[in-house]
């Protein structure tokens, strides 16, 4: 492989500079994505004056969007990890086959959700709410989002592949194009055309289509480290298996988050039949995305570096990268914690909910934000597990953090303490997960590199 390809910088550039170059565009793009997530809710809260039914409906639709996102991220991150690793091992042909397979998988997934869009939204909203008007709004929004989900599947898959090659600027620009398109079109479709939640959905899918067209246009028109030419390409199950295996932790992590969201909404609904607490949970997830999305952007920049240097067996660069990732993550989470503690009302006012929702939301933001500190370590730890080919450990960690710990704690503390007990379950679950996995991860890193050293010695012998 030509030594001047962009991926070679992951072997030679100083780690701090490399991580900044790789992560800052991703952090910015994820921050834009957080805006993307909030804009619909912000406009809808001003359209649906006097009640929070539409906000709650968007919150109930969110878990299904998370499931779609989980599948797209599973495909994209699986390709990202494998492409980075194959380039680190100097196997560009295998990296190319993985990329082509990932695009086909993304198209199939989008067609599958198109079929689901004709019946699943109503079934899903019946599960989420007892209030008919909320269910109606939710079905209107979710039907459109699912019908055109192929846009987001292809866009995420392609941008993750580009990140795996060290090209972080293009995904950022794609996200920016999608977000700006959505922000411009939202008031037009929601207010000018008076379409409400239907208008919000239409603006969202147009934004996703714009981002997809830009990303796909780039790989068609520009030369990159791998080939996207499908001529003579044979679709093989072995590549599907490899992508699924590498991306499964991300897929399950986000899927589990969706199902956890469903269960938490039902726990809150039992404690608060008016479903005001459910609106608070929706608003929390929208606001916390401004804290967590930059961390996810950080891991998007760090994961290819970790994977590449593990594949190249450069332990010093790997460890340096991991330490910087944790330090930056902790700094960002601390800033988020302070904002949630000092300005909870002002944060809630951004989305303009009703006074009763704000009153319930202030203590919620303050309590849940204590989870940010252990989560600062947890998010990075999951990426490290993935990079050293121990995705199963990342999977287990995600399951324990979001299901095995959070859901039972929410149920038990909710019964004992009411709604505030549900909020308290978030920091406790994160802390338990950190305690359980920190020491095993350190040992596993040492063992994984020792195995790499032994393989190299055997190869030389």
VEXDREN-2710 file (C-alpha; in Angstrom, 1 decimal):
% VEXDREN-2710
k/r/px/py/pz
1/UNK/0.0/0.0/0.0
2/UNK/1.3/3.5/-0.8
3/UNK/2.9/5.0/2.2
4/UNK/1.3/8.4/1.6
5/UNK/-2.3/7.3/2.1
6/UNK/-4.1/9.2/4.8
7/UNK/-4.4/6.2/7.1
8/UNK/-0.6/6.1/7.6
9/UNK/-0.9/9.1/9.9
10/UNK/-2.3/6.8/12.5
11/UNK/1.1/5.1/12.7
12/UNK/3.3/8.2/12.6
13/UNK/1.6/11.4/13.8
14/UNK/2.0/12.4/17.5
15/UNK/-1.0/11.0/19.4
16/UNK/-2.3/14.3/20.9
17/UNK/-2.2/16.0/17.5
18/UNK/-3.6/12.9/15.8
19/UNK/-6.5/12.6/18.3
20/UNK/-7.3/16.3/17.9
21/UNK/-7.3/16.0/14.1
22/UNK/-9.4/12.8/14.2
23/UNK/-11.8/13.8/17.0
24/UNK/-12.5/17.5/16.7
25/UNK/-14.5/17.1/13.4
26/UNK/-16.3/14.2/14.9
27/UNK/-17.0/16.0/18.2
28/UNK/-18.3/19.0/16.2
29/UNK/-20.5/16.7/14.0
30/UNK/-21.9/15.0/17.0
31/UNK/-22.6/18.3/18.7
32/UNK/-24.5/19.2/15.5
33/UNK/-26.3/15.9/15.8
34/UNK/-27.3/16.9/19.3
35/UNK/-28.8/20.1/17.9
36/UNK/-30.5/17.9/15.2
37/UNK/-32.1/15.9/18.0
38/UNK/-33.3/19.0/19.9
39/UNK/-34.6/21.2/17.1
40/UNK/-37.7/19.1/16.4
41/UNK/-38.6/19.1/20.1
42/UNK/-37.9/22.8/20.5
43/UNK/-40.2/23.8/17.6
44/UNK/-42.9/21.3/18.5
45/UNK/-43.0/22.7/22.1
46/UNK/-43.8/26.1/20.6
47/UNK/-46.4/24.6/18.2
48/UNK/-48.2/22.6/20.9
49/UNK/-48.8/25.5/23.3
50/UNK/-50.6/24.6/26.5
51/UNK/-49.7/21.0/26.7
52/UNK/-46.8/18.6/26.2
53/UNK/-48.5/15.9/24.3
54/UNK/-46.4/16.3/21.1
55/UNK/-43.2/16.4/23.1
56/UNK/-44.2/13.2/24.9
57/UNK/-45.1/11.6/21.5
58/UNK/-41.7/12.4/20.1
59/UNK/-40.2/10.9/23.2
60/UNK/-42.2/7.7/22.8
61/UNK/-41.1/7.5/19.1
62/UNK/-37.5/7.9/20.1
63/UNK/-36.8/4.3/21.2
64/UNK/-37.8/3.0/17.7
65/UNK/-35.5/5.6/16.2
66/UNK/-32.8/4.3/18.6
67/UNK/-33.4/0.8/17.3
68/UNK/-32.9/2.0/13.7
69/UNK/-29.8/3.9/14.8
70/UNK/-28.5/0.8/16.6
71/UNK/-28.6/-1.3/13.5
72/UNK/-27.1/1.5/11.3
73/UNK/-24.3/2.1/13.9
74/UNK/-23.7/-1.7/14.2
75/UNK/-23.1/-1.9/10.5
76/UNK/-21.1/1.4/10.3
77/UNK/-18.9/0.8/13.4
78/UNK/-18.3/-2.8/12.5
79/UNK/-17.0/-1.6/9.1
80/UNK/-15.1/1.2/10.8
81/UNK/-13.2/-1.1/13.2
82/UNK/-12.5/-3.7/10.5
83/UNK/-11.3/-1.2/7.9
84/UNK/-9.0/0.5/10.4
85/UNK/-7.6/-2.9/11.5
86/UNK/-7.1/-4.2/7.9
87/UNK/-5.4/-1.0/6.9
88/UNK/-3.2/-1.3/10.0
89/UNK/-2.4/-4.9/8.9
90/UNK/-1.8/-3.6/5.3
91/UNK/-4.6/-5.5/3.7
92/UNK/-6.5/-2.9/1.6
93/UNK/-8.3/-5.5/-0.5
94/UNK/-10.0/-7.0/2.5
95/UNK/-10.9/-3.5/3.7
96/UNK/-12.5/-2.8/0.4
97/UNK/-14.6/-5.9/0.5
98/UNK/-15.8/-5.1/4.0
99/UNK/-16.9/-1.6/2.8
100/UNK/-18.8/-2.9/-0.1
101/UNK/-20.6/-5.5/2.0
102/UNK/-21.5/-2.8/4.6
103/UNK/-23.2/-0.7/2.0
104/UNK/-25.3/-3.6/0.8
105/UNK/-26.2/-4.4/4.4
106/UNK/-27.3/-0.8/5.0
107/UNK/-29.6/-0.8/1.9
108/UNK/-31.2/-4.1/3.0
109/UNK/-31.8/-2.7/6.5
110/UNK/-33.5/0.4/5.1
111/UNK/-35.8/-1.7/3.0
112/UNK/-36.7/-3.8/6.0
113/UNK/-37.8/-0.8/8.0
114/UNK/-39.7/0.6/5.0
115/UNK/-41.8/-2.6/5.2
116/UNK/-42.2/-2.3/8.9
117/UNK/-43.4/1.4/8.6
118/UNK/-46.9/0.3/7.4
119/UNK/-47.9/-1.5/10.6
120/UNK/-45.3/-1.2/13.4
121/UNK/-45.7/2.4/14.5
122/UNK/-49.3/1.9/15.8
123/UNK/-48.4/-1.3/17.6
124/UNK/-45.4/0.4/19.2
125/UNK/-47.2/3.5/20.3
126/UNK/-50.0/1.3/21.9
127/UNK/-47.3/-0.2/24.0
128/UNK/-45.9/3.2/25.0
129/UNK/-48.9/5.3/26.0
130/UNK/-52.5/5.1/27.3
131/UNK/-53.4/8.6/26.0
132/UNK/-54.9/8.5/22.5
133/UNK/-53.8/11.9/21.3
134/UNK/-50.2/11.2/22.2
135/UNK/-50.4/7.8/20.3
136/UNK/-51.8/9.6/17.2
137/UNK/-49.0/12.1/17.1
138/UNK/-46.4/9.4/17.7
139/UNK/-47.7/7.3/14.8
140/UNK/-47.7/10.3/12.5
141/UNK/-44.1/11.0/13.2
142/UNK/-42.7/7.5/13.4
143/UNK/-44.3/6.2/10.2
144/UNK/-42.5/8.8/8.1
145/UNK/-39.2/8.3/9.9
146/UNK/-39.3/4.6/9.4
147/UNK/-40.5/4.7/5.8
148/UNK/-37.4/6.7/4.6
149/UNK/-34.8/5.2/7.0
150/UNK/-32.7/4.0/4.2
151/UNK/-31.2/7.5/4.0
152/UNK/-29.8/7.3/7.6
153/UNK/-28.6/3.7/7.2
154/UNK/-26.5/4.5/4.1
155/UNK/-25.2/7.9/5.5
156/UNK/-24.1/6.4/8.8
157/UNK/-22.5/3.4/7.2
158/UNK/-20.5/5.5/4.7
159/UNK/-19.4/8.1/7.1
160/UNK/-18.2/5.5/9.6
161/UNK/-16.2/3.8/6.8
162/UNK/-14.5/7.2/6.1
163/UNK/-13.7/7.6/9.7
164/UNK/-12.1/4.2/9.7
165/UNK/-9.8/5.5/7.0
166/UNK/-8.9/8.5/9.1
167/UNK/-11.1/10.9/7.1
168/UNK/-13.0/12.8/9.8
169/UNK/-13.8/16.1/8.0
170/UNK/-16.3/14.6/5.5
171/UNK/-18.6/13.0/8.1
172/UNK/-18.6/16.3/10.0
173/UNK/-19.6/18.2/6.8
174/UNK/-22.3/15.5/6.1
175/UNK/-23.7/15.9/9.6
176/UNK/-23.6/19.7/9.2
177/UNK/-25.5/19.6/5.9
178/UNK/-28.2/17.3/7.4
179/UNK/-28.6/19.5/10.5
180/UNK/-28.7/22.8/8.7
181/UNK/-31.2/21.4/6.2
182/UNK/-33.4/20.2/9.1
183/UNK/-33.1/23.4/11.1
184/UNK/-34.1/25.5/8.0
185/UNK/-37.0/23.2/7.0
186/UNK/-38.5/22.6/10.5
187/UNK/-40.3/25.9/10.9
188/UNK/-41.5/25.8/7.3
189/UNK/-43.1/22.4/7.6
190/UNK/-44.2/22.7/11.2
191/UNK/-45.5/26.3/11.3
192/UNK/-45.8/27.7/7.7
193/UNK/-47.4/24.5/6.3
194/UNK/-49.1/23.8/9.7
195/UNK/-48.1/20.1/9.6
196/UNK/-47.0/19.8/13.3
197/UNK/-45.3/16.5/14.1
198/UNK/-45.7/15.3/10.5
199/UNK/-43.8/18.4/9.3
200/UNK/-41.0/17.7/11.9
201/UNK/-40.7/14.2/10.5
202/UNK/-40.5/15.4/6.8
203/UNK/-37.8/17.9/7.7
204/UNK/-35.8/15.3/9.5
205/UNK/-35.8/12.8/6.6
206/UNK/-35.0/15.5/4.0
207/UNK/-32.0/16.4/6.2
208/UNK/-30.9/12.8/6.4
209/UNK/-31.2/12.5/2.6
210/UNK/-29.1/15.6/2.1
211/UNK/-26.3/14.2/4.4
212/UNK/-26.4/10.8/2.6
213/UNK/-26.1/12.3/-0.9
214/UNK/-23.1/14.3/0.2
215/UNK/-21.3/11.3/1.8
216/UNK/-22.1/9.0/-1.1
217/UNK/-21.1/11.6/-3.6
218/UNK/-17.7/12.0/-1.9
219/UNK/-16.8/8.3/-2.1
220/UNK/-17.9/8.2/-5.8
221/UNK/-16.0/11.3/-6.9
222/UNK/-12.9/11.3/-4.7
223/UNK/-10.1/8.7/-4.4
224/UNK/-9.9/7.1/-1.0
225/UNK/-7.8/4.4/0.6
226/UNK/-10.1/1.6/-0.4
227/UNK/-12.2/0.8/-3.4
228/UNK/-16.0/1.1/-3.5
229/UNK/-16.2/-0.3/-7.1
230/UNK/-18.8/-3.1/-7.1
231/UNK/-17.6/-4.6/-10.4
232/UNK/-16.8/-8.3/-10.0
233/UNK/-17.6/-8.0/-6.3
234/UNK/-19.2/-11.1/-4.7
235/UNK/-21.3/-10.7/-1.7
236/UNK/-20.0/-13.2/0.9
237/UNK/-21.5/-14.3/4.2
238/UNK/-18.0/-14.2/5.8
239/UNK/-17.9/-10.4/5.5
240/UNK/-21.4/-10.1/6.9
241/UNK/-20.3/-12.2/9.9
242/UNK/-17.2/-10.2/10.5
243/UNK/-19.0/-6.8/10.3
244/UNK/-21.8/-8.1/12.6
245/UNK/-19.3/-9.5/15.1
246/UNK/-17.3/-6.3/15.2
247/UNK/-20.3/-4.0/15.3
248/UNK/-22.5/-6.1/17.6
249/UNK/-21.5/-4.3/20.8
250/UNK/-22.6/-0.9/19.3
251/UNK/-25.7/-2.5/17.9
252/UNK/-26.7/-4.1/21.2
253/UNK/-25.7/-1.1/23.3
254/UNK/-28.0/1.2/21.4
255/UNK/-30.8/-1.5/21.1
256/UNK/-30.6/-2.1/24.8
257/UNK/-30.8/1.6/25.4
258/UNK/-34.0/1.7/23.3
259/UNK/-35.6/-1.2/25.2
260/UNK/-34.5/0.4/28.5
261/UNK/-36.1/3.6/27.4
262/UNK/-39.4/1.7/26.8
263/UNK/-39.3/0.1/30.2
264/UNK/-38.4/3.3/32.0
265/UNK/-41.3/5.1/30.3
266/UNK/-43.7/2.4/31.5
267/UNK/-42.2/2.6/35.0
268/UNK/-42.8/6.3/35.0
269/UNK/-46.2/6.0/33.5
270/UNK/-47.2/3.8/36.4
271/UNK/-45.9/6.3/38.9
272/UNK/-47.4/9.3/37.1
273/UNK/-50.5/8.4/35.0
274/UNK/-50.7/12.0/33.6
275/UNK/-47.4/11.1/31.8
276/UNK/-45.7/14.4/32.8
277/UNK/-42.7/12.4/34.1
278/UNK/-42.4/10.8/30.6
279/UNK/-42.1/14.3/29.1
280/UNK/-39.3/15.0/31.6
281/UNK/-37.5/11.8/30.5
282/UNK/-37.8/12.9/26.9
283/UNK/-36.4/16.3/27.6
284/UNK/-33.6/14.9/29.7
285/UNK/-32.5/12.6/26.8
286/UNK/-32.6/15.5/24.4
287/UNK/-30.5/17.8/26.7
288/UNK/-28.0/15.1/27.8
289/UNK/-27.2/14.5/24.1
290/UNK/-25.3/17.8/24.3
291/UNK/-23.0/16.2/26.9
292/UNK/-22.8/12.6/25.6
293/UNK/-22.7/13.3/21.8
294/UNK/-19.3/15.1/22.0
295/UNK/-18.0/12.1/24.0
296/UNK/-19.3/9.8/21.3
297/UNK/-17.5/12.1/18.7
298/UNK/-14.4/11.7/20.8
299/UNK/-14.6/7.9/20.6
300/UNK/-15.3/8.1/16.9
301/UNK/-11.9/9.8/16.5
302/UNK/-10.2/7.6/19.1
303/UNK/-11.5/4.2/18.0
304/UNK/-9.8/4.0/14.6
305/UNK/-6.5/5.1/16.3
306/UNK/-6.8/2.5/19.0
307/UNK/-7.8/-0.2/16.5
308/UNK/-5.1/0.7/14.0
309/UNK/-2.3/0.7/16.7
310/UNK/-3.6/-2.5/18.2
311/UNK/-3.5/-4.1/14.7
312/UNK/0.0/-2.7/14.2
313/UNK/1.0/-3.8/17.7
314/UNK/2.2/-0.4/18.8
315/UNK/1.3/-0.5/22.5
316/UNK/2.8/2.8/23.6
317/UNK/0.7/4.8/21.2
318/UNK/-2.4/2.7/22.1
319/UNK/-2.0/3.4/25.9
320/UNK/-1.3/7.1/25.3
321/UNK/-4.4/7.4/23.2
322/UNK/-6.5/5.7/25.8
323/UNK/-5.3/8.0/28.6
324/UNK/-6.0/11.1/26.6
325/UNK/-9.5/9.8/25.7
326/UNK/-10.3/9.3/29.4
327/UNK/-9.0/12.7/30.4
328/UNK/-10.9/14.6/27.7
329/UNK/-14.1/12.6/28.4
330/UNK/-13.9/13.4/32.1
331/UNK/-13.4/17.1/31.4
332/UNK/-16.4/17.3/29.1
333/UNK/-18.6/15.3/31.5
334/UNK/-17.6/17.6/34.4
335/UNK/-18.7/20.7/32.4
336/UNK/-22.0/19.0/31.6
337/UNK/-22.5/18.1/35.3
338/UNK/-21.9/21.7/36.4
339/UNK/-24.4/23.0/33.8
340/UNK/-27.1/20.6/34.9
341/UNK/-26.5/21.4/38.6
342/UNK/-26.4/25.2/38.2
343/UNK/-28.8/25.9/35.3
344/UNK/-31.4/23.2/35.2
345/UNK/-34.4/25.5/34.7
346/UNK/-32.6/27.5/32.0
347/UNK/-31.8/24.2/30.2
348/UNK/-35.4/23.1/30.4
349/UNK/-36.6/26.4/29.2
350/UNK/-34.7/25.8/25.9
351/UNK/-37.4/23.2/25.0
352/UNK/-40.2/25.3/26.4
353/UNK/-42.2/22.7/28.3
354/UNK/-45.2/23.6/30.5
355/UNK/-44.6/24.8/34.2
356/UNK/-45.5/21.4/35.7
357/UNK/-43.0/19.7/33.5
358/UNK/-40.3/22.2/34.5
359/UNK/-41.0/21.7/38.2
360/UNK/-40.6/18.0/37.8
361/UNK/-37.6/18.3/35.5
362/UNK/-35.3/20.5/37.8
363/UNK/-34.6/17.8/40.4
364/UNK/-34.5/15.1/37.6
365/UNK/-31.6/16.9/35.8
366/UNK/-29.7/17.5/39.1
367/UNK/-30.0/13.9/40.2
368/UNK/-29.3/12.1/36.9
369/UNK/-26.3/14.3/36.1
370/UNK/-24.3/12.6/38.9
371/UNK/-24.1/9.7/36.4
372/UNK/-21.9/11.8/34.1
373/UNK/-18.7/11.1/36.2
374/UNK/-18.7/7.2/36.0
375/UNK/-20.1/7.4/32.4
376/UNK/-17.0/9.5/31.4
377/UNK/-14.9/6.3/32.0
378/UNK/-17.6/3.8/30.9
379/UNK/-18.0/5.2/27.3
380/UNK/-14.3/5.1/26.7
381/UNK/-13.9/1.7/28.2
382/UNK/-16.4/0.2/25.8
383/UNK/-14.4/1.6/22.8
384/UNK/-11.2/0.2/24.2
385/UNK/-12.8/-3.3/24.5
386/UNK/-13.9/-3.0/20.9
387/UNK/-10.5/-1.9/19.6
388/UNK/-8.7/-4.9/21.1
389/UNK/-11.1/-7.4/19.6
390/UNK/-13.0/-8.0/22.8
391/UNK/-16.4/-6.8/21.6
392/UNK/-18.1/-9.4/23.7
393/UNK/-16.8/-7.6/26.9
394/UNK/-18.1/-4.3/25.6
395/UNK/-21.4/-6.0/24.9
396/UNK/-21.6/-7.4/28.4
397/UNK/-20.7/-4.0/29.9
398/UNK/-23.4/-2.3/27.9
399/UNK/-26.0/-4.9/28.9
400/UNK/-25.2/-4.6/32.6
401/UNK/-25.1/-0.8/32.5
402/UNK/-28.3/-0.2/30.6
403/UNK/-30.4/-3.2/31.5
404/UNK/-29.2/-5.5/34.3
405/UNK/-28.4/-2.6/36.6
406/UNK/-30.6/0.4/35.5
407/UNK/-33.9/-1.2/34.9
408/UNK/-34.2/-3.2/38.2
409/UNK/-32.8/-0.2/40.2
410/UNK/-35.4/2.1/38.5
411/UNK/-38.2/-0.3/39.4
412/UNK/-37.1/-0.9/43.0
413/UNK/-36.2/2.7/43.8
414/UNK/-39.3/3.9/42.0
415/UNK/-41.4/1.7/44.2
416/UNK/-39.5/2.9/47.4
417/UNK/-39.0/6.6/46.6
418/UNK/-41.3/7.5/43.8
419/UNK/-40.2/9.3/40.6
420/UNK/-37.0/10.6/42.2
421/UNK/-35.9/7.0/42.8
422/UNK/-36.1/6.4/39.1
423/UNK/-33.8/9.4/38.5
424/UNK/-31.4/8.1/41.2
425/UNK/-31.0/4.7/39.4
426/UNK/-29.0/6.4/36.6
427/UNK/-25.9/7.3/38.6
428/UNK/-26.0/4.2/40.7
429/UNK/-26.1/1.9/37.6
430/UNK/-23.1/3.8/36.0
431/UNK/-21.0/3.6/39.2
432/UNK/-21.6/-0.2/39.6
433/UNK/-20.6/-0.8/36.0
434/UNK/-17.3/1.2/36.4
435/UNK/-16.4/-0.7/39.6
436/UNK/-17.0/-4.0/37.9
437/UNK/-15.1/-3.5/34.7
438/UNK/-12.2/-1.1/35.3
439/UNK/-9.6/-3.6/36.7
440/UNK/-10.4/-6.5/34.2
441/UNK/-10.0/-4.0/31.3
442/UNK/-6.5/-3.1/32.4
443/UNK/-5.5/-6.7/32.7
444/UNK/-7.0/-7.5/29.3
445/UNK/-5.1/-4.8/27.5
446/UNK/-1.8/-6.3/28.8
447/UNK/-2.8/-9.8/27.8
448/UNK/-3.9/-8.7/24.3
449/UNK/-0.6/-7.0/23.5
450/UNK/1.3/-9.9/25.0
451/UNK/-0.5/-12.2/22.6
452/UNK/0.3/-9.9/19.7
453/UNK/4.0/-10.0/20.7
454/UNK/3.9/-13.8/20.8
455/UNK/2.3/-14.0/17.4
456/UNK/5.1/-11.8/15.9
457/UNK/7.8/-13.9/17.5
458/UNK/6.2/-17.1/16.1
459/UNK/6.0/-15.5/12.7
460/UNK/9.6/-14.5/12.7
461/UNK/10.6/-18.0/13.9
END
